[in-house]
Structures are given as structure tokens and as C-alpha cells.
Amino acid sequence: MDERDLAAQQFETHRAHLRAVAYRMLGSLAEADDAVQEAWLRFSRAGTEDVGNLGGWLTTVVSRVCLDVLRSRASRREEPAGDELPDQAGGTDPGDEAVLADSVGLALLVVLDTLSPAERLAFVLHDIFALPFEEIAPIVDRAPAAARQLASRARRRVRGGTTASEAGLARRRRVVDAFLAAAREGDFTALVAVLDPDVVLRVDGDDATVVRGAEQVANGARRFSERARFARPALVDGKPGIIVAPLGRLTSTMAFTVDGDRITGIEIVTEPERLAGLEVAVF
């Protein structure tokens, strides 16, 4: 086995981990694969014989590549690549990306997109992949204490800063889960059961809509069943709700007002300008 084959074999043992890191950094499988490929090119050109921890070295390299992408994206105010589902010819299986997005958590991907590049990197590497701040600090060109603060700020954004009790959140989460399950199944009876008889639903947009009453709202929610496969529970401006985010790209939100075990109000936001101003957090 020549040197290049040996290097390729060593790299392949770390590829899955590097891809997972890059995907959580970038929120796009195509960009993640590009970042891993760039890491391979740097690895194949570098002399790594004296590297004691190859996995750590490669994680640092792919993290730096991702940080450059995030900073470039932020300076041009770009969305992650892949708003349109890629076809097979493009080299990325949309089914793979959908599964990966779901495994990471669509709400988390949406929240990560609101962080600064350095915050996102610090949070992903420390909170998801358990890298110590001493290793994260040089990647973001900060002291370990400053890297810790980056992760702390990101963590507050991810959690949404809610002060509700765990029991209260759990109860409201059960209500949201019941609504979402009924909507996915198009189950009119189950939808009516989770809605207050006097529930009010409001939809934004040029043709702003108000719908009143459990049966009327349930009828509308049944038509939501197709898009509901892209929907996941989340906190929307601190309220229990649902986000619709195909491949992690936020397209609409529902914020619920919950009283006991019934939903009394629903606010749907679809306008991009309003979506950009919402605070979405993991529920």
C-alpha cells in the first residue's frame, strides 16, 4: 500500500464524523460534503506524520473550512445552499438530507442559522461533539474563556430563554404533539378534541385570514396534512408551536395559545420578513 492509499484509508475512518460536524455547522449536506472534500485535500497535502490525534486534527481542519463558509455566507447574507431539493445527478440524495435533517432536529437547524458563525461553531463543537474549549479557542481565534461565552450565548438562543417549568412545558408539548399527529393523519375528530370550542386562528399575509371555532379550524388543519411531514414542535417567540422547515429552511410557523389541554389560539406566520424576526427555539 503506497502513501496516498494509506492516507485515504486513514481519512475514510473519520469521514462520517467529519460529515456530521460539517452538516451541523452548515445545515446543507452539499456544503458539508464540499467541506469534507476540502479537508481531504488539505490532509493529502499536509505532512501529518507527527500528528498525535488525527481525528482532532481533521475536526479542526473541517471546522475552519466551515467557519470560512459561514463567514462568507454572513457577509453576503446568503441562505445555505440547497433550498431546492437536489437531484441524484447533483451527487446529493434528497432522501439522505431529509433523514439527516430530521435526526439532527429541524428546530435546532433553524435556530443554528440565527447564530453568528463563531457562536455556531463553539456550540456545535462543545455541546454536540464535546470538544473542550481549549481546542475550540484557536479555531475561532479567541481565548478559551471567550469561546465558552460564545457557546453560552448560543445555548441561550437554542433554549429560547424560557422560564416555564419543565412540567408546564411538558404539558404544552403533549398538546402540540396531539395536534400535529392529528393533522398528519387528517383526523378531524382528534383535531376537534385538542381545540377549544372557541379557538381563533389568524394567518398573516396580504389576505390575512381569521378562522373561529374548533370545527372550522380542524377542517383547515386537515388540509395541512401534506406539509405536516415537514413540521416539528418548537417554541415560537416563547410560545409552544410548530415550525414547517423542509431540510431546515423555515417556511412557516404556528404559535399556539394553550389553556389546560386545549388550544385556544393559533397564529400562523408565512411572510419571510416576519419569519426572520421570530425567535425559534428547541421545544
WOBELDA-V949564 format. One record per residue. N is the residue number from 1. RES is the residue in one letter. OMEGA is omega in degrees with one decimal (999 if undefined). BURIAL is + if it has 9 or more other C-alpha atoms within 8 Angstrom, else -. D_LAST is the distance of its C-alpha to the last C-alpha in Angstrom with 2 decimals. Layout:
n->(N N)
res->(RES RES)
omega->(OMEGA OMEGA)
burial->(BURIAL BURIAL)
d_last->(D_LAST D_LAST)
This chain:
n->(1 2 3 4 5 6 7 8 9 10 11 12 13 14 15 16 17 18 19 20 21 22 23 24 25 26 27 28 29 30 31 32 33 34 35 36 37 38 39 40 41 42 43 44 45 46 47 48 49 50 51 52 53 54 55 56 57 58 59 60 61 62 63 64 65 66 67 68 69 70 71 72 73 74 75 76 77 78 79 80 81 82 83 84 85 86 87 88 89 90 91 92 93 94 95 96 97 98 99 100 101 102 103 104 105 106 107 108 109 110 111 112 113 114 115 116 117 118 119 120 121 122 123 124 125 126 127 128 129 130 131 132 133 134 135 136 137 138 139 140 141 142 143 144 145 146 147 148 149 150 151 152 153 154 155 156 157 158 159 160 161 162 163 164 165 166 167 168 169 170 171 172 173 174 175 176 177 178 179 180 181 182 183 184 185 186 187 188 189 190 191 192 193 194 195 196 197 198 199 200 201 202 203 204 205 206 207 208 209 210 211 212 213 214 215 216 217 218 219 220 221 222 223 224 225 226 227 228 229 230 231 232 233 234 235 236 237 238 239 240 241 242 243 244 245 246 247 248 249 250 251 252 253 254 255 256 257 258 259 260 261 262 263 264 265 266 267 268 269 270 271 272 273 274 275 276 277 278 279 280 281 282 283)
res->(M D E R D L A A Q Q F E T H R A H L R A V A Y R M L G S L A E A D D A V Q E A W L R F S R A G T E D V G N L G G W L T T V V S R V C L D V L R S R A S R R E E P A G D E L P D Q A G G T D P G D E A V L A D S V G L A L L V V L D T L S P A E R L A F V L H D I F A L P F E E I A P I V D R A P A A A R Q L A S R A R R R V R G G T T A S E A G L A R R R R V V D A F L A A A R E G D F T A L V A V L D P D V V L R V D G D D A T V V R G A E Q V A N G A R R F S E R A R F A R P A L V D G K P G I I V A P L G R L T S T M A F T V D G D R I T G I E I V T E P E R L A G L E V A V F)
omega->(-179.7 -174.0 -177.6 177.8 178.4 178.8 179.4 179.5 178.8 -178.4 -176.9 178.5 -178.9 -172.1 -176.6 178.9 -178.8 178.7 178.7 177.6 -176.2 -179.4 179.9 175.6 -167.0 179.3 -179.9 -178.2 179.1 179.0 177.5 178.6 176.5 179.8 178.1 177.6 177.0 176.7 177.5 -179.9 178.8 178.8 -176.1 179.7 -173.8 171.9 -174.3 -176.8 -176.9 179.2 -177.8 -178.3 -175.6 179.0 178.1 179.0 -179.6 177.3 177.1 -179.1 -177.6 176.8 177.7 177.8 -179.9 179.9 177.1 179.4 -179.2 -179.4 177.7 178.6 -178.5 -178.3 179.0 -179.5 -179.3 167.7 173.9 178.1 175.1 175.5 173.8 179.1 -179.2 176.6 -176.3 -178.1 179.3 174.7 179.8 -179.2 179.7 176.6 177.4 -177.7 179.2 178.8 -179.2 178.3 -179.0 -178.7 177.3 -176.3 -176.9 179.5 179.9 178.5 179.2 -179.3 -179.0 179.4 179.3 -177.7 171.9 179.2 -177.8 177.3 -178.6 -179.7 -178.3 -179.8 -177.6 -176.1 -177.4 -171.4 -178.8 -175.6 169.7 173.6 178.1 -177.9 177.3 177.6 -179.7 -172.6 -178.5 179.6 -179.6 176.8 177.7 173.2 179.0 179.8 178.6 176.3 176.8 178.6 176.1 -179.7 179.9 177.9 178.7 -179.2 177.9 177.9 -178.7 -178.4 175.0 177.9 -178.0 178.7 -179.3 178.5 178.8 179.7 179.3 177.9 -179.2 179.8 -179.3 176.9 178.4 178.4 178.7 179.6 -180.0 178.3 -176.7 178.6 179.6 179.2 179.5 -179.4 -174.7 -174.5 -175.9 -177.4 -179.9 177.2 179.2 -177.3 -177.1 179.8 173.0 179.6 -178.6 -178.7 177.3 178.2 178.7 178.8 -179.4 176.6 -179.7 177.4 -178.0 -173.6 172.2 178.7 -177.4 175.5 -174.3 -176.1 179.5 179.0 179.6 177.4 177.8 -178.1 177.7 178.9 178.8 -170.0 -178.6 179.8 -176.0 178.4 175.7 -174.0 177.2 176.3 177.5 169.6 -179.0 -173.5 176.8 179.7 173.9 -178.5 -176.3 170.5 172.1 -171.6 175.7 -179.1 177.3 179.2 -174.2 178.9 176.6 177.5 167.9 174.7 -175.5 163.9 -174.0 175.7 -176.0 179.3 179.9 174.8 -178.8 179.8 176.9 174.1 -179.4 178.5 179.1 -176.9 -177.2 -178.7 179.4 178.3 -178.7 -178.5 -178.8 172.6 179.1 -179.7 179.4 -176.6 999)
burial->(- - - - - + + + - - + - - + + - - + + - + + + + + + + + + + + + + - + + - + + + - + + + - - - - - - - - - - - - + + + + + + + + + + + - + + + - + + - - - - - + - - - - - + + - - - - + + + - - + + - - + - - + - + + + + + + + - - + - + + + + + + + + + + + - - - + - + - - + + + + + - + + + - + + + - + + + + + + + + + + + - - - - - - - - + - + + + - + + + + + + - + + + - + + + - + + + - + + + - - + + + + + + - - - - - - + + + + - + + + + - + + - + + - - + - - + + + + + + + + + + + + + + + + + + - + + + + + + + + + - - + + + + + + + + + + + - - + + - - - + + + + +)
d_last->(50.38 50.69 48.52 46.37 45.66 44.76 42.42 40.76 40.37 38.81 36.37 35.31 34.23 31.55 30.66 27.58 26.06 27.07 25.63 22.22 22.37 23.66 21.14 18.18 20.37 21.44 19.05 22.26 24.08 27.42 27.04 25.84 28.97 31.10 29.85 30.67 34.04 34.76 34.00 36.50 39.09 38.81 38.98 42.01 43.83 43.11 45.06 42.61 45.20 44.59 40.77 39.86 36.18 36.03 32.34 31.49 33.96 32.54 28.94 30.32 32.22 29.40 27.15 29.96 30.36 26.67 26.89 29.97 28.26 25.31 27.87 30.04 27.24 26.28 29.98 30.43 27.06 26.60 23.77 23.24 26.01 25.39 24.27 26.76 26.43 29.13 31.90 33.42 36.23 33.92 33.21 29.47 28.42 25.73 24.82 24.28 22.04 19.92 19.59 18.86 16.18 14.45 15.02 13.62 10.44 11.00 8.03 9.35 12.79 12.33 11.26 14.10 16.48 16.22 17.46 21.17 22.86 23.57 20.08 18.65 21.45 21.16 17.44 17.94 21.18 20.32 16.74 16.83 20.61 21.72 24.52 26.15 26.31 30.07 29.69 27.08 29.19 32.10 29.96 28.56 31.94 30.79 31.52 29.21 28.21 27.30 25.27 23.37 22.69 21.43 18.83 17.94 17.53 15.36 13.12 12.78 11.91 9.22 7.63 8.67 11.21 9.83 12.56 11.42 12.49 10.70 12.71 11.78 7.99 9.10 11.62 9.77 7.46 11.02 12.37 10.16 10.99 14.54 14.92 13.84 16.12 18.88 18.70 19.03 21.96 23.45 23.83 25.23 25.70 22.18 20.87 23.37 22.39 18.80 20.12 22.12 25.75 25.78 22.47 22.83 21.36 22.07 22.22 23.18 26.01 29.77 29.97 27.36 26.91 26.33 26.13 26.68 26.65 24.70 27.16 27.30 23.54 23.37 26.19 24.40 21.18 23.41 24.52 20.98 21.13 22.38 19.65 16.95 17.42 15.88 12.86 9.33 6.31 4.57 5.37 9.10 11.43 9.48 9.50 7.44 8.58 9.44 10.74 14.01 14.76 17.75 18.08 15.38 17.38 15.61 17.95 16.35 13.48 13.26 12.18 12.82 14.80 14.58 17.60 17.85 17.05 17.94 16.70 19.27 18.37 16.91 17.31 17.55 18.08 20.03 22.37 21.93 22.94 20.33 17.55 18.71 18.33 14.73 12.13 9.09 6.28 3.82 0.00)
